[in-house]
Amino acid sequence: MKTFLTNLLIVFALCLCGLIWFQWVREAHLRHEIQSLKDGVFQKREEIQGLQQIVKRTEDEVKRLDGLKTELTATVKSNRQEIAELTKDLGRANADIERHVKQIEAYKDALDRANDSIKKQNEDIKRQNEDMKKLAEERNDIVAKHNKAVAEFNDLAAKWNALQEQLAQTNAPPKTSTPPKK
């Protein structure tokens, strides 16, 4: 019976721990939700303050623009007089532009001729580079053939020297040894 009560007490303790854990998790979710709501309210307040500042700036801008409008109407009157003078200057400027356009066309023609000359020079340089590469390859081939011939000659000379040594040994008179006298 004693173990039954102990086990029952352990079960109740575990149930109580489970209940506390459940409440703790629920409380954490609720605190998180409350914090997000507070953040939302804070953002809304900031947006309202920002919009109020924008409205105030807009009203000030409207007042400033009204003042500019009155200044600009006065300026328009003086501009009309200047436009008349500028149309005269425009005729002179158009004549200058035509003269400059003709001069630009002459420069373009000269530039095109210079570019064509440079292109031709570049092509000549490319061709010369290709010729130099071919010559270098041919030189490398000749050097490789020469090295091969020298190696063959050296091998032949070594064989010749070996053969001469062998002939010298076979043609040499035999060494006679005299028996010792007693």
C-alpha atoms as one frame of an Amber mdcrd trajectory, in Angstrom:
protein
   0.000   0.000   0.000   2.882   2.260   0.777   4.284   1.949  -2.744   0.867
   2.655  -4.199   0.656   5.973  -2.317   4.230   6.825  -3.285   3.486   6.048
  -6.927   0.249   8.037  -6.710   2.165  10.979  -5.241   4.751  10.728  -8.076
   1.963  10.618 -10.684   0.296  13.689  -9.140   3.670  15.474  -9.007   4.297
  14.676 -12.693   0.780  15.818 -13.604   1.368  19.039 -11.676   4.716  19.503
 -13.502   2.956  18.912 -16.826   0.272  21.466 -15.904   2.938  24.010 -14.914
   4.809  23.359 -18.130   1.626  23.817 -20.190   0.835  27.077 -18.401   4.391
  28.278 -18.854   4.303  27.612 -22.607   0.888  29.295 -22.905   2.156  32.270
 -20.899   5.236  32.571 -23.134   3.024  32.614 -26.252   0.759  35.214 -24.670
   3.734  37.414 -23.694   5.068  37.134 -27.238   1.675  38.116 -28.639   1.397
  41.063 -26.217   4.892  42.225 -27.244   3.997  42.032 -30.942   0.815  44.033
 -30.268   2.851  46.656 -28.369   5.305  46.814 -31.277   2.402  47.280 -33.688
   0.972  50.131 -31.594   4.404  51.753 -31.408   4.804  51.528 -35.188   1.339
  52.987 -35.734   2.184  55.912 -33.435   5.397  56.527 -35.345   3.519  56.419
 -38.642   0.941  58.910 -37.321   3.666  61.280 -36.171   5.417  60.925 -39.527
   2.205  61.648 -41.413   1.496  64.686 -39.231   4.953  66.021 -40.006   4.394
  65.410 -43.704   1.077  67.320 -43.558   2.785  70.248 -41.840   5.614  70.268
 -44.391   3.077  70.069 -47.216   1.178  73.094 -45.880   4.424  75.062 -45.628
   5.344  73.968 -49.153   1.955  75.151 -50.479   2.530  78.592 -48.915   6.014
  78.736 -50.412   4.720  77.707 -53.847   2.027  80.405 -53.747   4.766  82.989
 -53.163   6.778  81.521 -56.022   3.751  81.670 -58.311   3.390  85.413 -57.830
   7.105  85.887 -58.475   6.942  83.702 -61.579   4.043  85.627 -63.106   6.159
  88.774 -62.846   9.083  86.903 -64.346   6.969  85.673 -67.286   6.348  89.250
 -68.369  10.055  90.032 -68.446  10.786  86.699 -70.131   8.576  87.573 -73.085
  10.806  90.542 -73.834  13.886  88.377 -73.556  12.317  85.768 -75.871  12.079
  88.350 -78.603  15.771  89.128 -78.219  16.680  85.449 -78.064  14.878  84.647
 -81.328  17.221  87.087 -83.030  20.194  85.388 -81.384  18.781  82.015 -82.415
  19.043  82.911 -86.086  22.698  83.760 -85.629  23.290  80.573 -83.601  21.645
  78.423 -86.308  24.043  79.838 -88.885  26.959  79.024 -86.572  25.595  75.507
 -86.038  25.426  74.859 -89.767  29.011  76.017 -90.133  30.077  73.779 -87.232
  28.161  70.796 -88.631  30.090  71.083 -91.885  33.319  71.309 -89.939  32.340
  68.245 -87.851  31.635  66.277 -91.017  35.108  67.165 -92.293  36.565  65.986
 -88.960  34.531  62.768 -89.162  35.896  62.060 -92.629  39.433  62.672 -91.403
  38.803  60.467 -88.368  37.389  57.682 -90.555  40.468  57.833 -92.770  42.716
  57.723 -89.710  40.730  54.783 -88.284  41.005  52.922 -91.573  44.748  53.523
 -91.552  44.987  52.273 -87.958  42.910  49.190 -88.815  45.247  48.451 -91.717
  48.246  48.886 -89.447  46.672  46.562 -86.861  46.060  43.940 -89.534  49.682
  44.280 -90.688  50.861  43.868 -87.089  48.673  40.780 -86.640  50.034  39.304
 -89.859  53.598  40.060 -88.787  52.941  38.475 -85.381  51.625  35.351 -87.090
  54.699  35.278 -89.337  56.940  35.648 -86.270  55.118  32.782 -84.561  55.583
  30.598 -87.648  59.282  31.503 -87.811  59.697  30.730 -84.103  57.975  27.360
 -84.574  60.202  26.572 -87.571  63.296  27.587 -85.559  62.160  25.379 -82.677
  61.662  22.466 -85.081  65.124  22.981 -86.589  66.712  23.232 -83.134  64.922
  20.037 -82.058  66.172  18.247 -85.201  69.685  19.584 -84.621  69.611  18.417
 -80.982  68.411  15.008 -82.121  71.202  14.803 -84.721  73.789  15.847 -82.108
  72.484  13.205 -79.714  72.678  10.557 -82.455  76.190  11.706 -83.337  77.237
  11.509 -79.670  75.773   7.998 -79.439  77.630   7.019 -82.621  80.880   8.507
 -81.300  80.461   6.597 -78.033  79.864   3.384 -79.972  82.897   4.128 -82.166
  85.110   4.725 -79.135  83.856   1.501 -77.523  84.543  -0.400 -80.735  88.054
   1.119 -80.957  88.768   0.096 -77.375  87.519  -3.416 -78.106  89.689  -3.632
 -81.238  92.676  -2.346 -79.308  92.184  -5.075 -76.732  91.836  -7.863 -79.341
  94.772  -6.679 -81.489  97.135  -6.121 -78.577  99.962  -8.676 -78.343  99.396
 -11.210 -75.660 101.388 -10.705 -72.525 103.778 -13.502 -71.965 104.575 -14.478
 -68.571 107.854 -16.205 -67.840 107.724 -19.007 -65.377 109.780 -18.431 -62.322
 113.123 -20.156 -62.220 114.011 -22.423 -59.440
